[in-house]
Amino acid sequence: MPEADTTEDEKPKKASKLPLIIGLVLALAGGGGGFYATWSGMILGDGPETAEAEETLEIKPGPDVSYVDVDPLVISMRAPSNANHLMFRATLEVPALAQETVEKLLPRVIDVLNSYLRALEPRDLEDPAALTRLRAQMLRRVQVVAGADNIKDLLIMEFVLN
């Protein structure tokens, strides 16, 4: 019976918490070091030094362009359409040196746009991507009339089906 007394007094040893504490300290140190390296710009280069350099940069002027407004167009739609009219207004982006030339050709530009928009079927306008496609078609037609070097872009300001 003396053997029974000795087994009751012995308790199993608890696992040490030292590895857990060391792991936690190393994780915090690694996270802090990573944050500092990123914040200071050592890793990604977007730290305070580059922010200060951006503030001192001189703002350069944009490209030398002008804008020529196209007179608003009101197009009557064909019969199977839900809408009766299309109201269209655009602006042409042109190089500053070509502004006068494009302004002289504006009646021809309006004629080309008017002819193209009148030829559209109502189903051409139903597609969600229709405006992008129509814009590209109109830009190409205007560039043919006024010269590709004279027209940089066609900006649609108003496109309303009424």
Z-matrix of the N, CA and C atoms (Angstrom, degrees):
N
C 1 1.421
C 2 1.518 1 114.17
N 3 1.247 2 119.78 1 -23.01
C 4 1.446 3 117.53 2 177.66
C 5 1.517 4 112.36 3 -60.05
N 6 1.299 5 117.82 4 -22.10
C 7 1.467 6 119.36 5 179.77
C 8 1.529 7 111.46 6 -68.43
N 9 1.300 8 120.04 7 -32.97
C 10 1.452 9 123.83 8 -178.23
C 11 1.530 10 111.13 9 -65.95
N 12 1.330 11 118.66 10 -35.23
C 13 1.456 12 121.66 11 -179.58
C 14 1.525 13 111.47 12 -67.31
N 15 1.285 14 118.43 13 -36.41
C 16 1.463 15 120.56 14 -176.61
C 17 1.524 16 111.60 15 -72.91
N 18 1.316 17 120.38 16 -30.39
C 19 1.466 18 121.45 17 -179.63
C 20 1.518 19 111.97 18 -75.51
N 21 1.335 20 116.84 19 -29.44
C 22 1.461 21 119.31 20 179.35
C 23 1.518 22 111.69 21 -72.80
N 24 1.298 23 120.57 22 -31.05
C 25 1.463 24 123.53 23 -177.84
C 26 1.536 25 112.21 24 -77.26
N 27 1.307 26 117.01 25 -25.63
C 28 1.472 27 119.76 26 -178.20
C 29 1.534 28 109.45 27 -82.39
N 30 1.321 29 116.47 28 123.71
C 31 1.460 30 122.19 29 178.29
C 32 1.533 31 107.62 30 -108.96
N 33 1.318 32 116.82 31 147.05
C 34 1.462 33 117.76 32 179.22
C 35 1.529 34 110.11 33 -66.06
N 36 1.328 35 115.98 34 144.96
C 37 1.469 36 120.94 35 -179.12
C 38 1.530 37 109.93 36 -73.70
N 39 1.339 38 116.72 37 140.69
C 40 1.452 39 121.96 38 177.37
C 41 1.525 40 108.89 39 -77.06
N 42 1.329 41 115.19 40 148.03
C 43 1.461 42 119.62 41 178.01
C 44 1.536 43 108.13 42 -70.03
N 45 1.294 44 116.11 43 146.15
C 46 1.459 45 121.34 44 -178.26
C 47 1.536 46 109.77 45 -74.01
N 48 1.313 47 117.74 46 140.73
C 49 1.458 48 123.28 47 177.96
C 50 1.525 49 111.30 48 -94.99
N 51 1.286 50 117.11 49 2.53
C 52 1.461 51 121.98 50 -178.30
C 53 1.535 52 111.94 51 -61.36
N 54 1.340 53 121.54 52 -45.67
C 55 1.472 54 119.67 53 178.38
C 56 1.527 55 112.43 54 -61.63
N 57 1.316 56 118.17 55 -36.31
C 58 1.456 57 121.67 56 178.47
C 59 1.527 58 110.75 57 -64.93
N 60 1.290 59 117.06 58 -43.51
C 61 1.474 60 121.64 59 179.93
C 62 1.519 61 110.23 60 -66.22
N 63 1.326 62 117.62 61 -43.21
C 64 1.469 63 121.03 62 179.30
C 65 1.528 64 110.09 63 -63.19
N 66 1.338 65 117.12 64 -42.53
C 67 1.469 66 121.16 65 178.55
C 68 1.512 67 111.92 66 -61.78
N 69 1.336 68 116.80 67 -42.12
C 70 1.456 69 121.49 68 179.19
C 71 1.526 70 111.58 69 -64.28
N 72 1.328 71 117.26 70 -43.22
C 73 1.469 72 121.58 71 179.20
C 74 1.530 73 110.18 72 -64.02
N 75 1.345 74 116.84 73 -43.94
C 76 1.470 75 120.04 74 179.49
C 77 1.532 76 111.83 75 -65.36
N 78 1.344 77 117.87 76 -37.34
C 79 1.465 78 120.97 77 177.98
C 80 1.523 79 110.86 78 -64.91
N 81 1.317 80 117.18 79 -43.50
C 82 1.468 81 120.25 80 177.70
C 83 1.526 82 111.47 81 -64.32
N 84 1.324 83 116.77 82 -41.64
C 85 1.467 84 119.81 83 179.34
C 86 1.529 85 110.34 84 -65.60
N 87 1.316 86 117.64 85 -41.47
C 88 1.465 87 120.75 86 178.64
C 89 1.517 88 112.13 87 -65.43
N 90 1.332 89 117.08 88 -42.20
C 91 1.462 90 120.44 89 177.84
C 92 1.519 91 111.81 90 -64.07
N 93 1.310 92 116.48 91 -42.99
C 94 1.470 93 120.03 92 177.96
C 95 1.517 94 111.90 93 -65.13
N 96 1.326 95 116.02 94 -40.96
C 97 1.467 96 119.44 95 178.42
C 98 1.520 97 111.52 96 -65.41
N 99 1.330 98 117.27 97 -39.81
C 100 1.464 99 120.71 98 177.62
C 101 1.508 100 112.02 99 -64.86
N 102 1.343 101 116.02 100 -41.70
C 103 1.462 102 119.96 101 177.19
C 104 1.523 103 110.75 102 -61.15
N 105 1.328 104 116.84 103 -46.24
C 106 1.462 105 119.62 104 -178.57
C 107 1.520 106 111.10 105 -64.19
N 108 1.340 107 117.25 106 -41.49
C 109 1.466 108 120.23 107 -179.10
C 110 1.522 109 110.58 108 -63.19
N 111 1.310 110 118.09 109 -38.68
C 112 1.456 111 121.00 110 178.95
C 113 1.524 112 110.88 111 -73.19
N 114 1.303 113 117.44 112 -44.39
C 115 1.455 114 121.95 113 -177.87
C 116 1.525 115 111.76 114 -65.10
N 117 1.325 116 117.19 115 -38.42
C 118 1.458 117 120.22 116 -177.56
C 119 1.512 118 112.71 117 -79.15
N 120 1.326 119 117.39 118 -12.65
C 121 1.452 120 120.03 119 177.77
C 122 1.510 121 113.98 120 95.63
N 123 1.303 122 118.34 121 4.95
C 124 1.462 123 120.00 122 179.86
C 125 1.520 124 111.25 123 -67.79
N 126 1.334 125 118.76 124 -28.31
C 127 1.459 126 120.73 125 -177.02
C 128 1.525 127 111.12 126 -100.96
N 129 1.321 128 119.33 127 -58.35
C 130 1.458 129 122.13 128 -174.05
C 131 1.521 130 113.70 129 -100.47
N 132 1.290 131 119.40 130 -12.51
C 133 1.454 132 122.44 131 176.47
C 134 1.518 133 114.53 132 76.44
N 135 1.319 134 120.19 133 18.18
C 136 1.452 135 122.19 134 179.61
C 137 1.518 136 111.25 135 -109.14
N 138 1.285 137 117.45 136 33.48
C 139 1.452 138 120.90 137 -175.95
C 140 1.505 139 112.73 138 -83.21
N 141 1.327 140 116.49 139 -167.81
C 142 1.463 141 121.12 140 -177.55
C 143 1.522 142 113.23 141 -61.74
N 144 1.334 143 117.79 142 -31.05
C 145 1.457 144 119.49 143 -178.61
C 146 1.520 145 110.97 144 -63.25
N 147 1.343 146 117.63 145 -44.25
C 148 1.455 147 119.97 146 -179.82
C 149 1.517 148 111.10 147 -72.23
N 150 1.316 149 118.45 148 -30.61
C 151 1.464 150 120.59 149 177.51
C 152 1.525 151 109.84 150 -65.61
N 153 1.331 152 116.97 151 -39.71
C 154 1.461 153 119.87 152 177.80
C 155 1.519 154 110.49 153 -67.65
N 156 1.330 155 117.37 154 -37.39
C 157 1.456 156 120.87 155 179.64
C 158 1.526 157 110.46 156 -66.43
N 159 1.333 158 117.99 157 -35.54
C 160 1.458 159 121.09 158 179.03
C 161 1.516 160 111.34 159 -66.93
N 162 1.328 161 117.44 160 -33.52
C 163 1.457 162 120.79 161 -179.98
C 164 1.524 163 111.40 162 -68.79
N 165 1.322 164 117.43 163 -29.53
C 166 1.451 165 120.17 164 -177.21
C 167 1.521 166 112.98 165 -90.62
N 168 1.345 167 118.09 166 -6.02
C 169 1.454 168 119.94 167 179.05
C 170 1.518 169 110.72 168 -67.75
N 171 1.310 170 114.98 169 142.29
C 172 1.453 171 120.20 170 178.32
C 173 1.526 172 108.96 171 -83.36
N 174 1.311 173 117.16 172 138.33
C 175 1.460 174 121.21 173 179.29
C 176 1.525 175 108.50 174 -78.50
N 177 1.335 176 114.27 175 124.13
C 178 1.459 177 119.43 176 -179.73
C 179 1.521 178 109.32 177 -91.92
N 180 1.320 179 116.88 178 144.91
C 181 1.468 180 118.80 179 178.08
C 182 1.529 181 110.36 180 -68.44
N 183 1.337 182 115.39 181 150.24
C 184 1.460 183 121.26 182 179.99
C 185 1.515 184 110.93 183 -73.82
N 186 1.311 185 115.55 184 -175.04
C 187 1.458 186 118.67 185 179.57
C 188 1.527 187 110.87 186 -63.33
N 189 1.302 188 115.68 187 152.98
C 190 1.455 189 122.24 188 -176.16
C 191 1.533 190 108.75 189 -81.60
N 192 1.340 191 115.90 190 87.34
C 193 1.461 192 121.21 191 -178.79
C 194 1.519 193 110.07 192 -124.20
N 195 1.320 194 114.49 193 158.89
C 196 1.457 195 122.43 194 174.54
C 197 1.513 196 107.59 195 -130.04
N 198 1.309 197 115.77 196 164.82
C 199 1.449 198 121.40 197 -179.75
C 200 1.520 199 109.46 198 -123.29
N 201 1.328 200 114.91 199 132.13
C 202 1.455 201 121.77 200 179.67
C 203 1.524 202 107.16 201 -115.88
N 204 1.331 203 116.10 202 120.18
C 205 1.462 204 120.60 203 179.84
C 206 1.518 205 110.41 204 -77.74
N 207 1.328 206 115.19 205 136.26
C 208 1.461 207 121.76 206 174.32
C 209 1.523 208 106.17 207 -95.97
N 210 1.327 209 116.54 208 135.90
C 211 1.463 210 120.12 209 179.70
C 212 1.525 211 109.96 210 -57.83
N 213 1.333 212 117.66 211 143.66
C 214 1.468 213 120.00 212 179.22
C 215 1.530 214 111.37 213 -61.98
N 216 1.321 215 115.31 214 143.21
C 217 1.455 216 122.11 215 178.66
C 218 1.523 217 108.95 216 -115.87
N 219 1.326 218 116.14 217 140.38
C 220 1.458 219 121.43 218 173.07
C 221 1.525 220 105.94 219 -121.71
N 222 1.319 221 115.41 220 116.50
C 223 1.459 222 122.18 221 -175.14
C 224 1.522 223 108.04 222 -111.20
N 225 1.335 224 117.35 223 130.09
C 226 1.463 225 119.25 224 174.95
C 227 1.531 226 108.29 225 -83.48
N 228 1.320 227 115.48 226 132.83
C 229 1.462 228 121.70 227 -176.04
C 230 1.526 229 110.41 228 -85.00
N 231 1.321 230 115.17 229 159.35
C 232 1.468 231 121.06 230 179.10
C 233 1.524 232 110.66 231 -71.34
N 234 1.316 233 116.64 232 165.87
C 235 1.464 234 124.37 233 -171.85
C 236 1.526 235 116.26 234 -57.90
N 237 1.336 236 122.51 235 -44.76
C 238 1.467 237 117.26 236 -174.86
C 239 1.527 238 114.21 237 -72.93
N 240 1.288 239 118.27 238 6.01
C 241 1.466 240 121.54 239 -177.48
C 242 1.522 241 111.16 240 -84.60
N 243 1.338 242 115.33 241 149.69
C 244 1.465 243 120.97 242 173.92
C 245 1.525 244 111.02 243 -75.29
N 246 1.320 245 116.86 244 -25.92
C 247 1.457 246 121.63 245 -179.31
C 248 1.528 247 109.44 246 -99.25
N 249 1.311 248 116.01 247 149.49
C 250 1.467 249 120.96 248 179.90
C 251 1.520 250 112.58 249 -92.90
N 252 1.351 251 115.69 250 -34.47
C 253 1.462 252 119.87 251 -174.72
C 254 1.530 253 111.15 252 -137.22
N 255 1.312 254 114.09 253 153.33
C 256 1.462 255 122.12 254 172.38
C 257 1.520 256 106.39 255 -117.09
N 258 1.320 257 115.90 256 121.32
C 259 1.467 258 120.41 257 175.10
C 260 1.522 259 107.17 258 -101.37
N 261 1.330 260 115.97 259 123.83
C 262 1.461 261 121.75 260 -173.54
C 263 1.518 262 109.30 261 -130.69
N 264 1.332 263 114.99 262 133.05
C 265 1.469 264 121.66 263 175.61
C 266 1.515 265 107.68 264 -140.43
N 267 1.335 266 116.98 265 136.44
C 268 1.464 267 120.86 266 -177.19
C 269 1.517 268 110.09 267 -140.74
N 270 1.325 269 114.06 268 165.88
C 271 1.454 270 122.83 269 174.81
C 272 1.518 271 107.53 270 -132.56
N 273 1.313 272 116.60 271 139.06
C 274 1.455 273 121.38 272 178.70
C 275 1.519 274 109.88 273 -99.91
N 276 1.328 275 116.56 274 132.28
C 277 1.465 276 121.55 275 174.56
C 278 1.516 277 106.98 276 -93.70
N 279 1.328 278 116.17 277 120.10
C 280 1.463 279 121.52 278 -175.10
C 281 1.528 280 109.69 279 -130.87
N 282 1.336 281 117.94 280 154.03
C 283 1.471 282 118.81 281 172.07
C 284 1.530 283 109.09 282 -62.40
N 285 1.294 284 116.99 283 147.14
C 286 1.470 285 121.39 284 -175.68
C 287 1.528 286 111.57 285 -57.88
N 288 1.317 287 117.56 286 -35.04
C 289 1.462 288 120.38 287 -179.02
C 290 1.524 289 112.23 288 -72.69
N 291 1.319 290 118.10 289 -20.46
C 292 1.463 291 121.53 290 -177.66
C 293 1.515 292 113.08 291 -98.56
N 294 1.305 293 118.05 292 2.41
C 295 1.464 294 120.78 293 -175.32
C 296 1.528 295 111.53 294 -60.07
N 297 1.299 296 117.53 295 -45.56
C 298 1.458 297 120.96 296 -178.36
C 299 1.524 298 111.59 297 -63.72
N 300 1.314 299 116.80 298 -40.78
C 301 1.464 300 121.85 299 178.85
C 302 1.525 301 110.86 300 -62.70
N 303 1.327 302 116.63 301 -44.64
C 304 1.462 303 120.96 302 -178.75
C 305 1.521 304 110.30 303 -67.53
N 306 1.324 305 117.86 304 -38.02
C 307 1.459 306 120.29 305 178.24
C 308 1.525 307 111.59 306 -62.99
N 309 1.336 308 117.19 307 -34.80
C 310 1.465 309 120.74 308 177.01
C 311 1.525 310 111.14 309 -68.59
N 312 1.333 311 117.32 310 -31.11
C 313 1.460 312 122.41 311 -178.32
C 314 1.531 313 112.80 312 -91.33
N 315 1.309 314 117.89 313 4.60
C 316 1.458 315 121.63 314 -175.67
C 317 1.534 316 113.92 315 -57.98
N 318 1.326 317 120.25 316 -39.76
C 319 1.471 318 118.36 317 176.59
C 320 1.536 319 112.97 318 -59.80
N 321 1.318 320 117.78 319 -37.37
C 322 1.466 321 120.57 320 177.47
C 323 1.534 322 110.52 321 -68.81
N 324 1.330 323 116.86 322 -37.87
C 325 1.468 324 121.35 323 178.21
C 326 1.525 325 109.98 324 -63.09
N 327 1.330 326 117.11 325 -44.94
C 328 1.460 327 121.39 326 179.60
C 329 1.528 328 109.91 327 -63.18
N 330 1.333 329 116.83 328 -40.24
C 331 1.457 330 120.42 329 178.44
C 332 1.528 331 111.59 330 -61.58
N 333 1.321 332 117.18 331 -43.92
C 334 1.465 333 121.04 332 179.95
C 335 1.522 334 110.52 333 -64.74
N 336 1.326 335 117.73 334 -44.86
C 337 1.466 336 121.02 335 179.58
C 338 1.526 337 111.17 336 -64.88
N 339 1.330 338 116.55 337 -42.36
C 340 1.456 339 121.12 338 179.87
C 341 1.530 340 110.51 339 -62.78
N 342 1.314 341 116.97 340 -45.26
C 343 1.468 342 121.07 341 179.22
C 344 1.520 343 111.45 342 -62.28
N 345 1.316 344 116.49 343 -42.92
C 346 1.463 345 120.04 344 -178.88
C 347 1.531 346 110.99 345 -66.18
N 348 1.329 347 116.96 346 -46.12
C 349 1.462 348 120.16 347 -177.51
C 350 1.530 349 112.06 348 -67.19
N 351 1.330 350 117.72 349 -33.02
C 352 1.462 351 120.48 350 177.95
C 353 1.524 352 111.52 351 -70.32
N 354 1.314 353 117.91 352 -26.42
C 355 1.464 354 121.82 353 -178.64
C 356 1.527 355 112.51 354 -81.08
N 357 1.307 356 117.65 355 -9.16
C 358 1.466 357 120.55 356 -177.76
C 359 1.520 358 111.56 357 -69.34
N 360 1.302 359 115.29 358 142.58
C 361 1.465 360 122.54 359 173.32
C 362 1.531 361 107.71 360 -88.90
N 363 1.317 362 118.77 361 152.43
C 364 1.474 363 120.44 362 177.28
C 365 1.531 364 112.67 363 -57.98
N 366 1.329 365 117.79 364 -32.79
C 367 1.470 366 120.21 365 -180.00
C 368 1.542 367 111.57 366 -68.17
N 369 1.355 368 116.58 367 -22.64
C 370 1.467 369 120.23 368 178.01
C 371 1.530 370 111.56 369 -67.14
N 372 1.324 371 116.43 370 -23.64
C 373 1.464 372 120.79 371 -176.82
C 374 1.524 373 113.25 372 -96.59
N 375 1.333 374 117.63 373 -7.64
C 376 1.458 375 121.14 374 -175.85
C 377 1.522 376 113.21 375 -79.17
N 378 1.307 377 118.04 376 -27.30
C 379 1.465 378 122.82 377 -178.51
C 380 1.527 379 109.73 378 -67.01
N 381 1.358 380 118.67 379 136.60
C 382 1.471 381 120.42 380 178.70
C 383 1.534 382 113.10 381 -60.95
N 384 1.311 383 117.51 382 -27.89
C 385 1.464 384 120.22 383 -179.45
C 386 1.528 385 111.44 384 -93.41
N 387 1.310 386 117.25 385 12.04
C 388 1.462 387 120.81 386 -175.61
C 389 1.521 388 112.20 387 -62.72
N 390 1.305 389 117.80 388 -40.89
C 391 1.460 390 120.15 389 -175.59
C 392 1.527 391 111.57 390 -62.80
N 393 1.317 392 117.25 391 -39.02
C 394 1.464 393 120.57 392 178.14
C 395 1.524 394 110.90 393 -65.30
N 396 1.311 395 116.44 394 -43.82
C 397 1.462 396 121.16 395 179.43
C 398 1.528 397 110.62 396 -65.51
N 399 1.333 398 116.99 397 -44.82
C 400 1.464 399 121.03 398 179.57
C 401 1.528 400 111.39 399 -62.98
N 402 1.314 401 115.79 400 -39.96
C 403 1.474 402 120.48 401 178.90
C 404 1.520 403 110.66 402 -61.14
N 405 1.329 404 116.70 403 -44.08
C 406 1.467 405 120.49 404 179.32
C 407 1.521 406 110.85 405 -64.32
N 408 1.331 407 117.10 406 -40.70
C 409 1.465 408 120.75 407 178.84
C 410 1.530 409 111.08 408 -64.70
N 411 1.325 410 116.40 409 -43.74
C 412 1.466 411 119.76 410 -179.55
C 413 1.523 412 111.43 411 -67.46
N 414 1.333 413 116.71 412 -39.88
C 415 1.467 414 119.93 413 178.14
C 416 1.517 415 110.57 414 -60.30
N 417 1.324 416 116.99 415 -44.33
C 418 1.465 417 120.32 416 -179.70
C 419 1.529 418 110.94 417 -62.35
N 420 1.324 419 117.31 418 -42.02
C 421 1.462 420 120.71 419 -179.98
C 422 1.532 421 111.38 420 -66.12
N 423 1.322 422 116.90 421 -40.00
C 424 1.471 423 120.26 422 178.90
C 425 1.529 424 109.88 423 -67.67
N 426 1.327 425 117.50 424 -38.07
C 427 1.460 426 119.95 425 177.76
C 428 1.525 427 111.57 426 -65.49
N 429 1.309 428 118.58 427 -32.92
C 430 1.462 429 121.55 428 177.09
C 431 1.529 430 109.75 429 -66.59
N 432 1.327 431 117.10 430 -40.77
C 433 1.459 432 121.20 431 -178.36
C 434 1.529 433 111.46 432 -72.13
N 435 1.326 434 117.45 433 -47.51
C 436 1.465 435 121.14 434 -172.11
C 437 1.522 436 113.42 435 -99.09
N 438 1.320 437 118.19 436 -8.32
C 439 1.466 438 120.94 437 -177.13
C 440 1.510 439 110.63 438 99.60
N 441 1.319 440 115.90 439 132.34
C 442 1.469 441 120.71 440 -177.08
C 443 1.523 442 111.67 441 -63.11
N 444 1.322 443 117.94 442 -30.59
C 445 1.462 444 120.45 443 179.42
C 446 1.524 445 112.51 444 -75.63
N 447 1.324 446 116.58 445 -20.37
C 448 1.463 447 120.79 446 -177.40
C 449 1.518 448 113.87 447 -88.59
N 450 1.330 449 118.61 448 -18.50
C 451 1.463 450 122.08 449 -178.05
C 452 1.519 451 108.46 450 -121.45
N 453 1.322 452 116.16 451 117.97
C 454 1.468 453 120.07 452 177.66
C 455 1.518 454 111.56 453 -88.02
N 456 1.341 455 117.46 454 -41.02
C 457 1.453 456 120.34 455 -175.01
C 458 1.523 457 109.80 456 -159.27
N 459 1.323 458 114.69 457 158.63
C 460 1.455 459 122.15 458 174.14
C 461 1.520 460 106.63 459 -117.01
N 462 1.303 461 116.45 460 119.93
C 463 1.459 462 122.24 461 -178.35
C 464 1.521 463 108.96 462 -104.27
N 465 1.324 464 117.00 463 119.97
C 466 1.456 465 120.96 464 179.47
C 467 1.526 466 108.08 465 -84.26
N 468 1.307 467 115.57 466 117.52
C 469 1.460 468 121.12 467 -177.95
C 470 1.529 469 111.39 468 -94.40
N 471 1.338 470 116.46 469 -31.19
C 472 1.460 471 120.19 470 -178.72
C 473 1.520 472 108.77 471 -150.66
N 474 1.330 473 116.32 472 131.16
C 475 1.456 474 122.25 473 178.83
C 476 1.525 475 105.69 474 -145.95
N 477 1.330 476 116.38 475 92.31
C 478 1.458 477 120.35 476 -171.73
C 479 1.526 478 109.13 477 -123.67
N 480 1.328 479 115.85 478 125.16
C 481 1.460 480 121.42 479 172.16
C 482 1.518 481 107.97 480 -93.62
N 483 1.313 482 116.17 481 126.61
C 484 1.452 483 120.75 482 -171.71
C 485 1.512 484 110.22 483 -124.02
